[in-house]
Amino acid sequence: MIRPAEDRLNYSSLLNPPLGYEVEFAIGTTYSLDLEALVGVPMALSLSEEMDSTFIENPIFILEGLRRSADKFILFSEAGQIKVPQNANFIFSLLEDSVHEVALKNNKSFHPKIWIIKYVNDKDEKLYRLLVLSRNLTFDRSWDMAVALEGNRNNKKTLKNRPLSEFITFLLTYAKNDKKKKDMKEIISELDYVHFKSLDKNFTDFDFCPIGINGHGKAETDLFNTYHNMIIISPFLSKETVEELNDLSLANASKTLITRKTEIVKLDRGLLKDFDVYALKDLIVDGEETISGDNEKNDIYRRQDIHAKMYAKTKYNEHHIYLGSANCSNSAFYGNVEFMLKLKYQKWGFRITDLLVDLFGEDEKENPFEKIETIPEFEEAEVDIREQLQKAIKQLCRAKSKSTVIDKHGTYSINIEFGIIPEDINFTIAPLLSNNFEELRNLTVIENLRLIELGEFYKICAEKDGVELQRIIKIRTEGIPEDRDSEVFKSIISDKQTFLKYVAFLLSDDFLLSVIEEMEKKKNKSGKWELKALELPILYENMLKAASSSPEKLKDIENIIDIIKDKDIIPEEFNSLYKTFVSAVKKVKR
């Protein structure tokens, strides 16, 4: 069930539509977010492809994925936990309407990691997939867990999904896009008639366990009840929570705790005696970093440690497994918003300890974990300044703010207003796609911006005692010109050759194959595609095919023309040909 060497899941594959289906709408949540990782979501949802280096090098492919699916998904993340990308990309602007930050009023964290996706086929049959993960939407290399349930809709009503519906209803309060709110409400109304099931018959029942929203907390999970055997996998701990679970054990209970070495110092000798405690071996944690020889301080993604959260417990002959986002910590069960899936498992001869055999393997030499017999000694760290900076950014995200764009006839400026700015921290701010940093004040003015640099993503740099921390925050920004998105498209589709090649891709029977073939042909150092003349006869032939078999492709072309609206990019010959062709098709339909 959880054999690390064999049972691997691919995040992109979990999002991919089943054969014959396409995504109608998807709702996702994450604690931390990497915009470069987020770009992979529309690739998976709309083009059914994993994001890899082949396609990252082709901005047209990314642009098409975003164009197809930007209106079809919404993602909620913890405010102040969006990572500043290594390479700024104008395409990030097209993700703004898809990302919505959650700043909880109690200063706790929004920590769930789920996806609820609605797919539809050409018969208008709906399929729903729920993903419950411990993984954030980043490039972190740590070990995580995920589970997927699928369900169809019928006329029989069920109350099973009510906690899930109430969780999505909670998210609605943080959604700012009216169209996407409408799509979310539609999914909420449909969940009463969706019947999820597991593909493994041994999982005989399940319960959705949101934590931290109205009516749903620690007690409703039934996790904190007595047990005979328990396994806890949690990267972060609170001693009090481990003690609470320890005290619930019945006579002669077996108890296993798997965590990070750095967290074991939070335990005492009594807990270390009551639990069999394990952590990943240093060779595994530092392995990739050591092999690569890359010890850059900022390159945290080569390190890998436990990030999965799992609780497995047995009482008499009943086995329950909890998977999701909640650490074994006070924050997780007292204040954070979390999401867990409770699974009931029944199989003749199964024991909870069988999970440890899967995880550790049968050959001790190959076991990636080591048993911890004594509490490691770590030097007592000074107050972590980075943690102070992170908390300050978190406070900033909870302050009232807004931005206003002012057209200076050729350039633009932005007025940024903040009600309260945390003291003792030096803040500077700039639009994500600009390096025009200014000191953050109650009113900050940033001048000399280009149209393409405008947006709602802003880089915040917090500094204290020579230590800096950068994050992206989202600020409601008024006055962004309507043609900003057009400018983003034109930064990629920047000439007639690129435009015609994009049209050729849209008309091709296999978009992905055409991308790969074109990249093989591309030899010139300028980075532009090679194109023989204007290839209009070939495009005309493909448009004829599209009219009869895939008329939606003509709508795609129309959409691109409407977005770009630039005579220097759209060849006059093509535009004239396209208009003539569309007019002829309309007459045939009559």
N, C-alpha and C positions, 0 to 999 in steps of 0.2 A: 504493500500500500504506500509506503514512504521510503523506497529504496533510492537513495540519492544518485547512485550510478546508473540506474535504469529508468526510473519513473520520472522523467523530465517533462515539464510542460513548457510550451512556448507562448509568451504573452500575446504575440500577434495572432497565432493560430486560435487562441481562445476567443479572439474578437472576430475572426473571419466568418462571413456568412456561410451557412451550409449550402451545398450544391443546389442551384436552382432558386436560391433566395437572395434578397438584397436587404440592406439595413433600412428600416423605416425611421427608427430613432433609438438613441442610446444615451443612458445616464450613467456617469462614472463619478467616483469619489477617490481622493487620495489625500494623504497628509502633505508630503513634500512633492514638488513637481519640477521636472526638467523640461523646458520648452522644446529642446531638441528631441527628447523622448516622445513628447506629445505629438510632434509632427508624424511619428509613426502610426498614431491612432487612425487618422483618416486613410492612410495607406492600407491598413488592415481592414477597416470597415468598408471602404469603397472599392479598393483594387485587389483585396484579398492577398496582399503581399506583405512579407516581412521587410522591415526597413533594414537595408544593409548598404555597404559602401557602393555597390553598383548603382543604386538609385539615388543615394545621397548626392552623388556627383552630377545627377541630372535634375536640375531645378524644375524642368518642365513636368517631370513625373510627380514631384512633390506638389507643384501648383495644381495639377489636374486632380490629385487626390483631395486637396483642400477644396477645390471648386465643387467637386462632387458631394462632399460630405460635411462641409463646415456648418450647414444648417441642420445636420442630422444627428448631432451629438452635443452634449453639455457636460462639462466637468467641474466638480466642486473641489476646492483645495483649501488647506489651512492658510489663512491670511499671513503673509510674511514668510512663507516657506517655498517661494518660487526661486529656483536657482538662476543666477545670471549665466547665460550661455557663453561658452568660450568664443564662439563666432556669432556676431550679430547678423541676422538675416531678415531682410524686409518681409519675408513670408510670415514671420511671427505676428505681424500686424493682422493677418487674416484669421488668427486664432483668438482674437480678443473677445468676440461675442460668444466663444465656446468656454471660456474660463471664468469662473465665478468664485471669488474668495469668500470664506466663511470665517468670521471673527466672533467667537462666542463671547457673550457678555460677562461670563464668570471668569474670564481670562484662562480658562482651560483650553484644551486642544481639540480640534476637529480631526479625528484620526482614522475614520473608516476607509476601507479600500474595497469597493465593490463595483460591478457593472451590471446593469439591467438593460438588456438589448432586445428590441422587437424587430424581427425579420418578417418579410412578406415575399410570397412568390407570385408568379403571373396568374395564379388562380385565386389570388387575394386570400390565401391561407396564411395565418399568422403563426409564428413560432417565437417563443420567448426564452431567452437564456439568461440565467443569473450566475455571475462569477463572484465568489467570495474569496478574497486574497489577503495575504499579509504583506504583499509587496506594494511599494509606492511606485508612482509613474516616473521612475528615474533609471539611470544606467547602473545603479548599485549592483555589485556582484554578490551580495550576501545571499544566504540560503533562505528561501521563502517557501510558502505552501499556497496552494490554490485548489478550489473545488468548483465544478460547474454543474448546474442543474438545468434541464430543459423542460419546457412544458407547452402544451397546446391549449387553446381556448375552446370551451364548449358551453352548453347552456346550463350546466350544473354549477350552482354557486358553492364557493368554499370560503371558510374563514381562515384558512391556513396562512394566507398571504397578508392578513390584516396588519401584522407588525411591519412588513415590508412596505405596504401602502402608506402607513403612518410615517415611516422613515422618509419616503419620497415626499410626502406632504411637508415634513419638516424642511427638506431641501428647498421647497418652493419659495420659502420666505427669503432665500438668498439669491434666487434667480432674477436677473434684471432684463432678460430678453423676453418680450411678450409672446412671440411665436413659440419659443422653446418651452415657456411655461405652459402654453396650451397643449403641446405635445406631451409634457410630463403629466398633466392632468388627465389626458386621454389614457395613458398607461395606468395611472392610479385607478381609473374607473374600470379598466379591463381586468385588473389583477384579481378581482373577486371571482372571475370565471376561468382563470388560468390554473392548470393542474401540473405542477412541477413534479419531476421524478428523477431518480438516479438511474444511470445505466447499469449499476451494480445492484443486483437483487438482494445482496446481503445488507444494504442500507435500507432498512424497512420503514424508517420514519425520519422526519426532520422538523426542526423549528427554527424560525428566524428570530435572532436575538439582537435587536438594536439596543444600545445602552446610552443613556444620557439624554434621551428625548422624553417628552411628557408621557408618563405611564409605562416607561420601560427603563429598568435599571438593573442593578446587580441581582436583586431578589428574583426577578422574572427569568433569569437564565437557568436557575436551579443548579448552577455550578457550585455554589457554596452550601452544599448539603453533604451529609456523611457518606463515606465510601469505604470500600475494602482495598482498592488499588488505585493509584493515580500516577499519571505521567504528565509533567508540565514542561513544555518547551516555551521559553520566553527569553528574548534578548535582554530585556530590562526588568529590574525587580524593585519591589519595596519590601523590606524585611517584614513589615506588619502584615502585608497580604500573604506572603509565604507562610508566616506563622498562623494566620487565620485558617488557611487551607490545611496546614499540618495538624491543627487542633481538631479538625473534622474527621480525621481518620479513625476507623474502628480498629478493634484488636488485631494485631499482627498484620497490619496493612503494609503493602509494599509501596514505596514512594520514590519516584525518580524525578530529578530536576535537571534540565539541560538548559544552559544559559551561556553567557559570555564570561570569560575569565575576569574581566574588569568589574563584573557585577557581583562576583562571589564575595568580595570584601564587605558587602552589605549584610551578609549572613553572620551568624555566630556559630560557635562549636556545636551547640545543641542541634541546630538545624542541619549542620553538615553531618551530624551523626544520624539524624532521623531520615534524611534523604540520601539516596545515591545521587551524587552530583557529578555532572559531566560537562565538559566544554570542548570545543573544537581544538585540535592540536595546533600548535603555532605554525607548523609546516603548512597546514591547510589555510590558516588565516593569512599568512604572509607569502604564501606560495607564488602567486602570480607576480607580486611586487618584486620578490627576490629574483625570479626568472627573468623578468623584464629589465631588471637593473634600474628601474625608474622609482626613485625614492622621493620624488617631488612632494613637498608638503601638501599641495593642493590636490594631488592625484589620489583621492581616497577610494576611487572606484576599483582599483586593482586589489585592494584588500577584500577579503570575504570572511564573514562570520555568520553566526546564526541571526536571522531576522524573522524567522517563522514564529508564529504563536499557535500553540496547540495544547489542549487539555484533554486527556483521555482518562476516563474513570470507570470503575466497575463497582457495582453493589449487587451482591448475590450473583445472579446470572444475567444482569442487564449491563450492557456496554454502551457508553455515550462518548462521542468525540466532538470536541468544540474546535472549530477553525475560524480564523478571522484576524482582527486587528488588535485585540486587547492584550496588552502585556500583563504580567502578574505584578501589578503595581496599584498603588492607591489612586493615582491619576486616572487609570483606565476605568476603574469601577466607581470612582467618586468625582464626577465632573466632566470628564472627556465625553465626546460623542464617539462611539465605537460601533462596530457591527460584527457579530459572530453568527456562525451557522452551527446549530446543534444537530448532530447526526446520531441515530440509533443504529447499532450494528449487531447483527445476529448471524452467527455461523457456527455450526457444530464443531466443538473442540477449540474454538477461538479463545485466546487469552489476551488481555491488554498488553502483556509483556511481549507478545509476538511482534508488536510494533517496534520494540527495541531491537529485536533480531533483524528486522528490515533495515533499521537505521544504522546499527552498528556493524552488521554483517556477521558472518560466522567465523571469519578468520580475523583474529585479534590484530594481526599485523596490518591488515587492510582497514581496520576500524579508524575512521577519521576523528573519532572522539577519544578523549582520555578521561579517566576517573580522577576527580579532585579529592584528595584525602585531607589536605590541610588548607586553611585559608591563606591565599597568596599574600605576600607582603608588598604593598605598593607605597611609595613615598606619598605622604599626604600632600595633595595638590593645593596650590594656592587658589584663591577664588578665580574661577574661569572667566576671564574678561569677555571671551567670545560668547559665553552664555549670557552675560550682562547685555551685550550688544544685541543678541537675539531677542531677549525680553524687551529691550527698548524698541526694536522694530515691531514687535508684536503690539506694544502699546500704541505705537504710531498708527498701526493699521486700525485701531479701534477709535481713533480720533476722527472727528468730522473733517472731511476734505472734499475739495472739488478743484477742477482745472478748467480754464477757459482759453480757447485759441483766439488770437487776434490776428487778422489778415493785415500785413504791412505792405501789401501790393508788391509782391515779388518774394518776400520772405514772411515768416510767421513768428509770433512770440506766444508764450504760454504764461498765464498767471495761475500760480498754484497756491491755494489757500488751505491752511491747516489750523484747526481750532486750538489744539494743545500739542506741544512738542516736548517729549521727555527731556529733562534736564541732565546735565553732566555728560551728555553724549554729543559729539559733533556730527551733524548730519549734512551730507550733500546729496543733491538730486539731479537727475537728468532723464530725458526721455530714453527709452530702451535703445532706440536706434540712433542716438546722438551721444557725443561725448562733451556736450556743453553743460558741465556740472556747475551748479550754483549752491551756495550755502543755503540750507533749508531754514526758512523763517516762517512766521505766520502768513506772510505774503511773499512768495518767491516769483521772480520774473526771469524767464529764460528766453533770450533773444536769438535772432538769426537762424531760424530753423527752416529746413526745406519741407515741402508738403509731405514727402515720403517719410520724414522723420516724426511726423505727428502720430499720436496714438494714446491708448489708455494704459499701456505698460510703462512703468518708470523704474529706473535703477535708483535704489537707495544705498548710500554708503554710510555706515555708522562707524565712528572711530573714537577710541579712547586709549590713552597711554601708548600710542604707537601701534595699536592692534586695530585692524579694519575687518569689517564684515559687509559683504554686498548681498543684497537680495532684490528681487523684483516685487513691486506692489502694483496693484491696479487702482487707478483713481478715475472716478467718473469725470469725463472730459467733454465739455460742450464746445460746439463750434468747429468740429473737425469737418473740413469740406467733404462733400459727397464723393468727389472724384479721387479721394485718397487711395481707395482700393484699386482704382484704375491705374494710378501711378505705380502701385506695387506690381500689378500685372505687367505694365510696360517696362519695368526694370528688368524683367526676365524675357518677355516677348518684346524685344527691343528693336527688331528690324523685320523687313518683309520676309527674309528667308526663314527666320525663326517662326514667324506667324504661319507661313504656309506649311512648315513641317509640323507645327502643332495641329493644324487642321488635318494633315495627313494622319497623324496619330489618332485624332478623334474619330476619323472615318475607318480606321483599320479594324479588321476582324479581331485581332489580338493586340490590344494596346501594349501589354507588357513585352511581348515579343518584338514589337516594332521599336520599343525603347532600346532593348538590348542590341538589336541589329543596327540601329542608328549609331549607338555608341561605339560599335565595332568599326563602323565606317569612318567615324570622326577622327581624322588624323591631323588636321591643321592646328597649329599652336594657338590660334586666335580664340579657340573655344566655340566658334560658330559652326553651325551645321553646313555641310556641303549640299548644294542643291543644283540640279541640272535645270537651267533656265527657270521657268516658273512651274513646270510640270502640271499646268492647268488641265490638259486633256485627261491625265491620270486622276486628278482630283474630281473632275467632272464625272468620270466613270464611277468613282467611289461614291459620289453623292447620289447617282442614280441607284446604286445598290442600296444605299442607306434609305432612300425614299420608299423602297418597296419592302425592305426587311427590318430596318431599324430607324424609323423616322425620328426617334428621340435624338439621334446623332445630329440631325439638322438643327434641332433646338439648341444643342450644345454649341454649335458654330454660331448661331444667332446670339447666344449668351456671351460668347467671347467677343464678338463684334461690338455688342452693346457696352461691354466693359471697357474695351480699349479706345474705341472712337478716335482713332488717329490715322489720318491719311498717309503719314510717313511710314506707318507700320503695316496697314492693310492695303495691299496692292489694289490700285484702281481697277485693273483687269479682273482680279478675283471678285471684287465687290460687285462689279457690273455683271459678271457671270453668275454669281450667287443669287443676286436679285432676280435675274432672268429665269434662273432655274427654279427658284422658289415660286415665282409667279406661275410658271408652267405646271408645277406640281399641283398648285391650288386649282388650276383650271381642270386638270385631269380628275381631281377629287369631286368636282362639281358634276 
